Amino acid sequence: MYVIEVNNVWKAYGKIIANEDITMRVKEGEIVALLGPNGAGKTTLVKQIYGELTPTKGEIRVLGKKPTDRHVKKFLGVIPQECEPYGDLTVWDNIYYMGRLKGASKDEIKKRGEELLERLDLRSKRNTLARDLSGGLKRRTLIAMALINNPKLLILDEPTTGLDPEARREVWEILLNMRKEGQSMLLTTHYLDEAERLADKIYFLSRKIIVEGTPTQIKEKFADWYEVIDYTNGKVYKVKGEEELKKIIMTINGKFEVRMPSLEEIYLQVMKDVE
């Protein structure tokens, strides 16, 4: 079952095209990452998926319905970009009031909220004002707020931007544990290591879909890309195809190394070609 279906979606602001003919899918129980630089249209697409924006053309289905359907809203958890919990409320009050806003009963919030405090290691911070939390703890609180209604789909827009390396990895572990439990997730990021670590499937996005697939599939698509390092002079040659590879090797007099590209190198080259 698909929890997200995006079919030939365009989003334009006058003559400026933010999203161009995008088609993508998210299956139940998987993490899908939208990877691209700032200004690539990731947030614009995500806002259409959770119903804040409407496509100029095309169709989006979330849990089989239009994103604006009120029944869909009940089963969505969303963490927008650069969002923070309410600073004047405690961790528990942030979780509680978000639950009430999403229509959960007091009993449901108490049961689910206590589980989330334990699961996200927030119990000791229960009565701490959100403004006094570290960046990583604020992000955990946002995750708890997004999960209080036990959503079928969690959408995270740049979930680790601004966090230090340790806090980033803490968030990664939380998301990976959630995936083991069957949570469906869509996340946007401009960190390639984050996408490779977390995602079952990655979409390279720069206004339109440039490349898509699992990390392994993407590497296989570019299996004829090579990097040749000439150790005699320190030069690095990037070549495509075995014939070009042979030509370069024939010109080298001394020690050399041939490497297959990493996912990061593929991404950088693909985005450079788009520009």
Secondary structure, 3 states (H helix, E strand, C coil): CEEEEEEEEEEEECCEEEEEEEEEEEECCCEEEEECCCCCCHHHHHHHHCCCCCCCEEEEEECCECCCCHHHHHCEEEECCCCCCCCCCEHHHHHHHHHHHCCCCHHHHHHHHHHHHHHCCCHHHCCCEHHHCCHHHHHHHHHHHHHCCCCCEEEEECCCCCCCHHHHHHHHHHHHHHHHCCCEEEEEECCHHHHHHHCCEEEEECCCEEEEECHHHHHHHCCCEEEEEECCCCCEEEEECHHHHHHHHHHCCCCEEEECCCHHHHHHHHHHHHC
